[in-house]
Amino acid sequence: MNVTPTRIPDVLIIEPKVFGDARGFFFESFNQRAFNEATGLDLSLRAGQPQPQHPGVLRGLHYQVQQPQGKLVRVVRGAVFDVAVDIRKGSPTFGQWVGCELSEDNQRQLWVPPGLAHGFLVLSDTADFLYKTTDYYAPQHERCILWNDPGVGIKWPEGVQPMLSPKDQLGAFLSASDI
């Protein structure tokens, strides 16, 4: 696999080796040992959740104040614009964001380490989005930063009208968030 650090060095774009011919393609979507060796991380991923999505759905920016989750995310059908925001106090990249397109065509994955907020916008007619996490979901510890917080300044793709859940509509500005 090819691992590329982003502007937030702990956030990694992971591109598996894809083997294809006229019949289709094959790739190993996840191998714990290979992941740890390629990234230099020593972790195990505990939970995985498939999430079918509709066009224009915007989820996030979510994080947990206790039991923070590292997330390895990918798209098996469709395309999303995936975003990570550094909310770690004292981090040199605090308040900065990175984003990249994850799709069934590019087979990219994004590693979002614990302590970062995460969100995505569905760009296609449908998207099957998969998570692998380092800890279990704890709804009582979940918080949300407003997706369009001007203090963070995420440049979401244009031409997509976001569909938000009530929870995401009530997200807080980073400056007022419980982090």
N, C-alpha and C positions, 0 to 999 in steps of 0.2 A: 504494500500500500504506500501511497505517497502522502506525506503529512506536511501541511503548509501552515506555519503560524500566521496570525493576522495582526492587525494593529494592537490588539490586546493579546500579547504573546501566549497566554494560556488558552485562548480560544483557537481551536485548530480545525482546518478544513482537511478532511480525510477522503482520499480518493482511492478506492480499491482497484486492484488489477482486474480488468474485465477481459474475458476471453470470448471472442465471438466469431461466428462465421455465418453463412447463408441460412442456417437453421435457427439462429438466435444467439444468445450469449449466456455466459455463466460467470459468476463471481462469488467469492466468499464474503457475505455481507458482514459477518462478525466472527472473529476468532480472538478470545480473550488474551492468549499468549502473544499473538502477533500484534494486537492492539497495544498491549503494554510495552512490548519491545520497540515498536515504531514511534510511540509517543513519549517513552521514558516515564510513563506513569505506572504506579503499582496500585491498581484498584480492581475491584470486581463489580460488575454491574448486576443489580439485584432484581429489577423489575422492568417489564417492557409492556407498553400499551399501544395497540394500533388505534388510530383515530381517523375515521373517514371525515372529510371536510367538504364544505360546499364553496362555490365561487365567492370570493370577496370576504370570506370569514377572516377576521383578524383576532387572534388570541394573544393575550399578554398585555403587558409585560409582567410575567409571574415569577415569584421566587418564594422561598420558605425561610422564615427568620430562625427557626430551629429545624433540625434535620435537613439542612440545605442539600439540594440534589444537584449532582453533576448529571448532565444529560448528553447522550449520544443520540442524535436525531438524523432521520433520513426520510426520503419520500420514495415510495414504491410505485405510485401512480400519480401523475399530474406534476404540479410544480408549486413551490412556495418560495417566498422571500423570508428567510429566517434571520432573526436578530438576537444578539446578546448584548447586554448593557452591564458594564462593570459597576457594581454597587458595593464593593469591598472598601470599607473605610481604610484610609492610609495607602491605598493602591495608587501607583503613579498614573494609572489609566482610569481612575475613579470618574464616573459620569460619562465616559466615552462608550461608543457603541460600534459594533461591526455587524455587517449583514452580507449574506450571499444567497444566491438562488440554489435551492436543492430541487432536483427533479428526477423523474424516471429516466431521462435521457443522459444526464451527467453523472448519476449514481453517487454524487458527493454526499458526505456525511459531515455534520458539524459537531464538534466536541465543545460543550458549554460547561465549564467547571463549576463546582459548588461556589456559591457566593455571587453569582451573576443572575440578573433577571433575563428572562427569555420570552420571546414572542415570535409570531409568524403571521404572514398574510398569504392567503391562497390566491394564486395567480391563474389557475386553470379552472376548467368547468367542474372538476372534482379533484380531490387529492387524498391519497392514503398516506398518512403521516405516522411514522413509528418512533417511539421513544425507548431508550434503555436508560435506566437511572441508577445512581449510586446509592440511593436511599429510597424508602417508601414514601408515597404521597401522604402528607399530613395536613388535611384541609384546615385544621385549627391554626396552623402556622403559616398558611399561605397569605401572601400580600400581593398587591398589584400596583405597578407604576403606570400612569396614564400613557397610552401608546403614542400620543402626539405632544408630550411634554416638550415645550420649546427649550427648556434648559438642557435637555438631552439632544434634541435636534435630529432625530432619525429621519433620513430621507427615504420614505417609503416609495415604492414604484407609483408612478402617476397613472391615472386612468382607471383605478380600481376604487370603487366606493366601499369602504370597510363596513362589514356587518359585525357588530360588537354585542357581546352578552351584557346583561345589566351589571354584572360584577366588573367587567372591563371598562364599561362606561364610567364607573365610579372610582377608577384608579386614581391614585394620588400623584402629585408632582414628586419627583425624586427628592427635591429639597425638603419636602414635608413627610417623606416616607419613613416607616419603621424599618430601619436596616441594621 
